[in-house]
Amino acid sequence: MIPSHLKKLSDAPVESICLHGGRIIDPANKRDEVGDLYLHNGKIADPNQLPQGVNWRTIDVRGQFVTPGLIDLHVHLREPGQSAKETIATGTRAAAVGGFTTIVAMPNTTPHADSASTIAWILQRAEETALINVYPTGCISQKMAGELLAPIGSLVKAGVIAITDDGNCVQNNELMRRALEYTKMFDVPIFDHCQDYNLSAGGVINEGYWSTVLGLPGWPAIAEEVIVSRNAMLSELTGAVIHCQHLSSAGSVRIVREARQRGIKISGEVMPHHIALTDGDTEGYNTNFKMNPPLRTKRDQEALLEGLSDGTIEILASDHAPHCEYEKEVEFNYAPFGILGLETELAIFIKTLIEPQVLDWSDMLAKLTINPARLLHLDKGTLTPGKDADVTVINPSLEWTVDKNQFQSLSRNTPFHGWELRGRATHTIVGGRIVYQS
């Protein structure tokens, strides 16, 4: 049963709404001012050409920020096939509470999203149960095995907006080259999970001081950096767009920076946990601190922050990865990688980026709105009149304590339980429909 403060997208009415008195921050249009935002017929209305005779629903948002609907391009919804961990319904509830109006679903489901029929099922399920916009991705390789290309053209025709084997990394460089050539033909990006399996070789935390002290197999940063380098060279060769997922190391940031300076079509993203936590947080063997790529050192963290600040890294995302409690309640070596992200993401980024003044609000919101929209060729991420009325209202001073037992997600695997944070979405509006209000 959906809680009363959440509404399924198909059940929420389209309303004529005036968001009154908020600070409107629209990075796409370099707009940052206090004013009113009007939503009508599911679109952003032009304040100079408002229709006559409309009964506006006025919502007082003074003291809050009114932004384009947040976009998370790296989410695991687990459906089909792994619905004990998460479903499209529960995952989009979590996203709505987090302030996200659009999410991109990864293809490591059961079965894998490597066929048009599976994509059709995901889209149908989203239409029936989702609270927000859900866009699927399709696999690079069949069954994500890294051996044979998936039918990329059919997947694009079926509705995917990116191609990825996220969760796995294609080790065959020739296969990756061909995949990039195909995606360039269809004008969709490839997202790549950057991990050389020979170099990571069973590692479960960052290779270094803490792996030695804890007696756990190390996952060295070079295992990520070798693949980031490979991707930069293949992008240069093919001219195709490649996006490196969940960057975690200083070397990866340096490689992406140098490649972009030479005009190579490569981009990267950073997750909240990689800038809020370090490998020292694994000291207690808590498996909720086990993720792939692993938490790294303070030096790596500082390089990620520098990459975000200087524009090398243009996108922020969560890598929301739900797991059942019993899966995480095992020895560290045997627990699955991954943590939840959607419901804490915004506040963690406020804590790590806004409060220490690494980024200002406009810069941070650009990495959660217009930048991912441009990468994915989505006509979203802006408050331009005539565009979809996808809007997030944020109370930047709202103080709250993370309680995993209050999450909308089916899973509870978070390292942030008990953290005191500031800033949270109060309204999530999708196509003029209020799907969440606190």
C-alpha positions as CSV (number, residue, x, y, z in Angstrom):
1,M,0.0,0.0,0.0
2,I,1.4,3.4,-1.0
3,P,1.6,5.9,2.0
4,S,-0.7,8.8,1.8
5,H,2.1,11.3,1.2
6,L,3.0,9.5,-2.0
7,K,0.9,9.0,-5.2
8,K,1.5,6.6,-8.1
9,L,2.1,8.6,-11.2
10,S,-1.0,7.2,-13.0
11,D,-3.2,8.1,-9.9
12,A,-2.0,11.7,-9.3
13,P,-4.0,14.4,-11.0
14,V,-2.4,17.0,-13.3
15,E,-2.9,20.3,-11.5
16,S,-2.5,24.0,-12.3
17,I,0.0,24.9,-9.6
18,C,1.7,28.2,-8.5
19,L,4.8,27.6,-6.4
20,H,4.9,30.9,-4.6
21,G,7.9,32.8,-3.2
22,G,10.6,30.2,-3.5
23,R,14.2,30.7,-4.7
24,I,14.1,29.4,-8.3
25,I,17.4,27.8,-9.3
26,D,17.5,26.7,-13.0
27,P,21.1,26.0,-14.0
28,A,20.2,25.4,-17.6
29,N,19.0,29.0,-18.0
30,K,21.4,30.5,-15.4
31,R,18.4,31.6,-13.4
32,D,18.7,32.1,-9.7
33,E,16.0,34.4,-8.2
34,V,13.1,34.5,-5.8
35,G,9.7,34.4,-7.5
36,D,6.7,32.3,-8.5
37,L,6.8,29.2,-10.8
38,Y,3.6,28.3,-12.6
39,L,2.7,24.7,-13.8
40,H,-0.2,24.2,-16.2
41,N,-1.3,21.2,-18.3
42,G,1.8,19.3,-17.2
43,K,4.2,22.0,-18.5
44,I,6.1,24.9,-17.2
45,A,4.0,27.9,-17.8
46,D,5.2,31.3,-19.1
47,P,4.5,33.8,-16.3
48,N,4.0,36.5,-19.0
49,Q,1.3,34.5,-20.8
50,L,-0.7,32.8,-18.1
51,P,-4.1,31.4,-19.3
52,Q,-7.2,33.2,-18.1
53,G,-9.8,31.7,-15.8
54,V,-7.5,29.1,-14.2
55,N,-8.1,28.1,-10.6
56,W,-4.4,27.9,-9.5
57,R,-3.4,25.8,-6.5
58,T,-1.0,28.0,-4.7
59,I,1.7,26.3,-2.6
60,D,3.8,28.6,-0.3
61,V,7.4,27.6,-0.7
62,R,9.0,30.7,0.7
63,G,12.4,29.9,2.2
64,Q,12.8,26.8,-0.1
65,F,14.5,26.1,-3.4
66,V,12.5,25.4,-6.5
67,T,14.6,23.4,-9.0
68,P,14.2,21.3,-12.1
69,G,13.2,17.7,-11.2
70,L,16.3,15.9,-10.1
71,I,17.7,13.1,-12.4
72,D,19.6,10.0,-11.2
73,L,21.1,8.1,-14.1
74,H,22.4,5.2,-12.1
75,V,19.8,3.2,-10.2
76,H,19.2,-0.6,-9.6
77,L,15.5,-1.3,-9.5
78,R,16.0,-5.1,-9.4
79,E,12.9,-5.8,-11.3
80,P,12.3,-8.2,-13.1
81,G,13.4,-11.2,-11.1
82,Q,14.9,-9.8,-7.8
83,S,11.8,-8.2,-6.3
84,A,12.7,-9.3,-2.7
85,K,15.3,-6.6,-2.9
86,E,13.4,-3.8,-4.7
87,T,10.6,-3.3,-7.2
88,I,9.9,-0.5,-9.7
89,A,7.1,0.6,-7.4
90,T,9.2,0.7,-4.2
91,G,12.3,2.1,-5.9
92,T,10.4,5.0,-7.4
93,R,8.8,5.7,-4.0
94,A,12.3,6.0,-2.6
95,A,13.3,8.2,-5.5
96,A,10.3,10.5,-5.1
97,V,11.0,10.9,-1.4
98,G,14.6,11.8,-2.4
99,G,13.4,14.5,-4.7
100,F,14.0,12.6,-8.0
101,T,11.6,12.9,-10.9
102,T,13.6,10.8,-13.3
103,I,15.8,7.7,-12.8
104,V,17.6,5.5,-15.2
105,A,17.4,1.7,-14.4
106,M,20.4,-0.6,-14.8
107,P,20.1,-3.8,-16.7
108,N,21.5,-6.4,-14.3
109,T,18.0,-7.9,-13.6
110,T,16.8,-11.5,-14.0
111,P,16.6,-12.0,-16.9
112,H,19.1,-9.4,-18.0
113,A,17.8,-6.5,-20.0
114,D,19.4,-7.7,-23.2
115,S,16.3,-8.2,-25.3
116,A,13.4,-6.1,-26.6
117,S,10.9,-8.2,-24.8
118,T,12.5,-7.5,-21.4
119,I,12.6,-3.8,-22.1
120,A,9.0,-3.9,-23.1
121,W,8.1,-5.6,-19.8
122,I,10.1,-3.0,-17.8
123,L,8.4,-0.1,-19.5
124,Q,4.9,-1.6,-19.0
125,R,5.7,-2.3,-15.4
126,A,6.8,1.3,-14.9
127,E,3.7,2.6,-16.5
128,E,1.6,0.5,-14.1
129,T,3.5,1.1,-10.9
130,A,6.0,3.9,-11.0
131,L,5.7,7.2,-9.2
132,I,8.2,9.0,-11.4
133,N,9.8,8.7,-14.9
134,V,11.7,5.5,-15.4
135,Y,14.1,5.0,-18.4
136,P,15.7,1.6,-19.0
137,T,19.2,0.8,-20.1
138,G,20.1,-2.3,-22.2
139,C,23.1,-4.6,-22.0
140,I,26.3,-4.2,-23.9
141,S,26.7,-8.0,-24.1
142,Q,24.3,-10.9,-24.1
143,K,23.6,-11.9,-20.5
144,M,26.2,-9.4,-19.5
145,A,28.8,-12.2,-20.0
146,G,31.2,-10.0,-22.0
147,E,31.4,-12.5,-24.9
148,L,28.8,-11.6,-27.6
149,L,27.2,-8.2,-28.3
150,A,23.6,-7.8,-27.3
151,P,21.2,-6.6,-30.1
152,I,21.9,-2.9,-29.5
153,G,19.8,-1.7,-32.4
154,S,16.8,-3.6,-31.2
155,L,17.3,-2.4,-27.6
156,V,17.4,1.2,-28.7
157,K,14.3,0.7,-30.8
158,A,12.6,-0.9,-27.8
159,G,13.2,2.3,-25.7
160,V,16.6,2.1,-23.9
161,I,18.4,5.4,-23.6
162,A,21.9,4.0,-22.8
163,I,23.8,0.8,-23.1
164,T,25.7,-0.7,-20.2
165,D,26.8,-4.0,-18.5
166,D,26.8,-2.2,-15.1
167,G,27.6,-4.7,-12.4
168,N,30.0,-6.3,-14.9
169,C,32.8,-4.8,-17.0
170,V,33.5,-5.9,-20.6
171,Q,37.1,-7.2,-20.5
172,N,37.3,-7.9,-24.2
173,N,38.6,-4.6,-25.8
174,E,37.6,-5.6,-29.3
175,L,34.0,-6.3,-28.2
176,M,34.0,-2.9,-26.4
177,R,35.2,-1.2,-29.6
178,R,32.4,-2.8,-31.6
179,A,29.9,-1.8,-29.0
180,L,31.0,1.8,-29.2
181,E,30.8,1.8,-33.0
182,Y,27.2,0.5,-32.8
183,T,26.1,3.0,-30.1
184,K,27.6,5.9,-32.1
185,M,25.3,4.8,-35.0
186,F,22.3,5.0,-32.7
187,D,23.4,8.2,-30.9
188,V,23.2,6.7,-27.4
189,P,26.0,6.6,-24.8
190,I,27.7,3.6,-23.3
191,F,28.0,3.6,-19.5
192,D,30.9,1.5,-18.3
193,H,31.6,-0.1,-14.9
194,C,35.4,0.3,-14.9
195,Q,37.1,-2.8,-13.4
196,D,39.9,-5.0,-14.7
197,Y,39.1,-8.4,-13.2
198,N,42.7,-9.6,-13.3
199,L,43.9,-6.6,-11.3
200,S,41.0,-6.5,-8.8
201,A,41.2,-10.3,-8.4
202,G,38.7,-11.0,-5.7
203,G,39.4,-7.7,-3.8
204,V,36.6,-6.5,-1.4
205,I,38.1,-3.2,-0.1
206,N,40.6,-0.7,-1.3
207,E,44.1,-2.1,-1.5
208,G,46.2,-0.3,1.1
209,Y,46.6,0.2,4.8
210,W,43.2,-0.9,5.8
211,S,43.1,-4.1,3.6
212,T,46.4,-5.1,5.3
213,V,45.2,-4.3,8.8
214,L,41.8,-6.0,8.4
215,G,43.2,-9.0,6.5
216,L,40.8,-8.5,3.6
217,P,41.7,-8.9,-0.1
218,G,42.6,-5.6,-1.7
219,W,40.9,-4.0,-4.8
220,P,43.6,-1.6,-6.1
221,A,42.7,1.7,-7.7
222,I,44.7,0.8,-10.9
223,A,42.0,-1.9,-11.6
224,E,39.7,1.0,-12.3
225,E,42.2,3.3,-13.9
226,V,43.3,0.8,-16.5
227,I,39.7,0.5,-17.8
228,V,39.1,4.3,-17.7
229,S,42.2,4.7,-19.8
230,R,41.0,2.0,-22.2
231,N,37.7,3.8,-22.5
232,A,39.3,7.1,-23.3
233,M,41.4,5.6,-26.1
234,L,38.4,3.7,-27.6
235,S,36.3,6.8,-27.5
236,E,39.0,8.7,-29.2
237,L,39.3,6.0,-31.9
238,T,35.6,5.6,-32.5
239,G,34.3,9.1,-31.8
240,A,31.6,7.5,-29.6
241,V,30.4,8.8,-26.2
242,I,31.4,6.8,-23.2
243,H,30.4,7.5,-19.6
244,C,32.6,6.1,-16.8
245,Q,30.4,5.1,-13.8
246,H,31.1,5.6,-10.1
247,L,34.6,7.0,-10.4
248,S,36.5,6.5,-7.1
249,S,40.2,7.2,-7.6
250,A,42.5,10.1,-8.1
251,G,44.0,8.5,-11.2
252,S,40.7,8.1,-12.8
253,V,39.9,11.8,-12.3
254,R,43.3,12.7,-13.9
255,I,42.7,10.4,-16.9
256,V,39.2,11.8,-17.6
257,R,40.5,15.4,-17.1
258,E,43.3,14.9,-19.6
259,A,41.1,13.1,-22.1
260,R,38.4,15.8,-22.0
261,Q,41.0,18.5,-22.5
262,R,41.9,16.8,-25.8
263,G,38.2,16.8,-26.8
264,I,37.5,13.1,-26.2
265,K,33.8,12.3,-25.6
266,I,34.3,10.8,-22.2
267,S,32.5,11.8,-18.9
268,G,32.3,10.5,-15.4
269,E,30.1,10.5,-12.3
270,V,30.6,10.5,-8.6
271,M,28.5,8.8,-5.9
272,P,27.7,10.2,-2.4
273,H,29.6,7.4,-0.5
274,H,32.9,8.0,-2.3
275,I,33.1,11.6,-1.1
276,A,31.4,11.1,2.3
277,L,33.4,8.0,3.4
278,T,36.8,6.5,3.1
279,D,38.3,3.0,3.4
280,G,38.9,3.6,7.1
281,D,35.2,3.3,7.7
282,T,35.4,-0.4,7.0
283,E,37.3,-0.9,10.2
284,G,34.4,-2.6,11.9
285,Y,33.8,-5.1,9.1
286,N,30.3,-3.6,8.6
287,T,29.2,-4.9,5.2
288,N,27.1,-1.8,4.6
289,F,30.4,-0.2,3.8
290,K,31.2,-2.7,1.1
291,M,30.7,-1.3,-2.4
292,N,32.2,-1.6,-5.9
293,P,34.3,0.3,-6.5
294,P,35.4,0.3,-2.9
295,L,35.7,3.3,-0.6
296,R,39.2,4.7,-1.1
297,T,41.6,7.0,0.6
298,K,41.4,10.6,1.7
299,R,43.7,11.5,-1.2
300,D,41.3,9.9,-3.7
301,Q,38.4,11.7,-2.0
302,E,40.1,15.0,-2.4
303,A,40.8,14.4,-6.1
304,L,37.1,13.6,-6.6
305,L,36.1,16.8,-5.0
306,E,38.6,18.7,-7.1
307,G,37.2,17.0,-10.2
308,L,33.7,18.1,-9.3
309,S,34.8,21.6,-8.6
310,D,36.8,22.2,-11.8
311,G,34.1,20.6,-14.0
312,T,36.0,17.4,-15.0
313,I,33.2,15.4,-13.5
314,E,29.8,16.8,-14.6
315,I,27.4,14.3,-13.1
316,L,26.3,13.1,-9.6
317,A,24.4,9.9,-9.1
318,S,23.6,7.3,-6.4
319,D,24.3,3.8,-7.6
320,H,21.3,2.8,-5.5
321,A,21.9,-0.9,-5.0
322,P,19.3,-2.6,-2.7
323,H,20.1,-6.0,-1.1
324,C,18.2,-8.2,1.3
325,E,19.3,-8.0,5.0
326,Y,20.3,-11.7,5.1
327,E,22.6,-11.2,2.1
328,K,24.5,-8.5,4.0
329,E,24.6,-10.4,7.3
330,V,27.5,-12.6,6.4
331,E,31.3,-12.3,6.5
332,F,32.6,-9.3,4.7
333,N,34.2,-11.4,2.0
334,Y,30.9,-13.0,1.1
335,A,28.5,-10.1,1.2
336,P,27.3,-8.5,-2.0
337,F,28.6,-5.1,-3.0
338,G,26.3,-2.1,-2.9
339,I,24.3,0.2,-0.7
340,L,21.1,2.3,-0.9
341,G,21.3,5.8,-2.2
342,L,18.1,7.5,-3.4
343,E,16.6,8.7,-0.1
344,T,19.9,10.1,1.3
345,E,21.7,11.2,-1.8
346,L,20.6,14.9,-1.9
347,A,21.4,15.5,1.8
348,I,24.8,13.7,1.5
349,F,25.7,15.9,-1.4
350,I,24.6,19.0,0.5
351,K,26.9,17.9,3.4
352,T,29.9,17.1,1.3
353,L,29.6,19.7,-1.5
354,I,27.5,22.7,-0.4
355,E,28.4,23.0,3.3
356,P,32.2,22.9,2.7
357,Q,31.7,25.2,-0.4
358,V,33.1,22.8,-2.9
359,L,30.2,23.7,-5.2
360,D,27.5,26.4,-5.0
361,W,23.8,25.3,-5.3
362,S,23.6,26.1,-9.1
363,D,26.7,24.0,-9.9
364,M,25.6,21.1,-7.8
365,L,22.1,21.1,-9.2
366,A,23.4,21.2,-12.7
367,K,25.1,17.9,-12.1
368,L,21.7,16.5,-11.0
369,T,19.5,18.0,-13.7
370,I,20.7,19.5,-17.0
371,N,24.0,17.7,-17.3
372,P,22.6,14.1,-17.1
373,A,19.7,15.2,-19.3
374,R,22.1,16.4,-22.0
375,L,24.2,13.2,-21.8
376,L,21.0,11.1,-22.3
377,H,19.3,13.4,-24.8
378,L,16.4,13.9,-22.5
379,D,14.2,17.0,-22.9
380,K,14.3,17.5,-19.2
381,G,16.4,19.1,-16.5
382,T,15.2,22.7,-17.0
383,L,12.4,25.1,-16.0
384,T,12.1,26.6,-19.4
385,P,8.4,27.5,-20.3
386,G,6.9,24.7,-22.4
387,K,9.0,21.9,-20.9
388,D,7.7,19.1,-18.8
389,A,6.6,20.3,-15.4
390,D,9.1,18.1,-13.5
391,V,10.0,20.1,-10.4
392,T,11.6,19.5,-7.1
393,V,11.1,21.7,-4.0
394,I,13.9,21.5,-1.5
395,N,14.0,22.8,2.1
396,P,17.8,23.5,2.4
397,S,17.7,24.0,6.2
398,L,15.4,21.1,7.2
399,E,17.3,19.0,9.8
400,W,16.6,15.3,9.9
401,T,18.1,12.0,11.1
402,V,18.5,9.0,8.7
403,D,16.4,6.2,9.9
404,K,16.6,3.2,7.6
405,N,13.4,1.7,9.1
406,Q,11.5,4.6,7.6
407,F,12.8,4.1,4.1
408,Q,10.4,3.5,1.2
409,S,12.9,1.1,-0.3
410,L,12.4,-2.6,0.4
411,S,16.0,-2.9,1.6
412,R,17.9,-1.4,4.5
413,N,21.5,-1.6,3.4
414,T,22.8,1.9,4.2
415,P,26.0,3.1,6.0
416,F,24.3,6.4,6.8
417,H,21.8,5.1,9.4
418,G,21.7,7.5,12.3
419,W,23.5,10.4,10.5
420,E,22.2,13.9,11.2
421,L,21.7,15.7,7.9
422,R,20.4,19.0,6.6
423,G,18.3,19.6,3.5
424,R,15.5,17.5,2.0
425,A,12.9,17.5,-0.7
426,T,9.5,18.6,0.4
427,H,7.6,18.3,-3.0
428,T,8.3,16.1,-6.0
429,I,6.2,17.0,-9.0
430,V,6.2,14.9,-12.2
431,G,4.5,16.3,-15.3
432,G,2.4,18.6,-13.1
433,R,1.4,15.8,-10.8
434,I,2.4,16.0,-7.1
435,V,3.7,12.5,-6.4
436,Y,5.3,13.3,-3.1
437,Q,4.9,16.0,-0.4
438,S,6.3,15.8,3.0
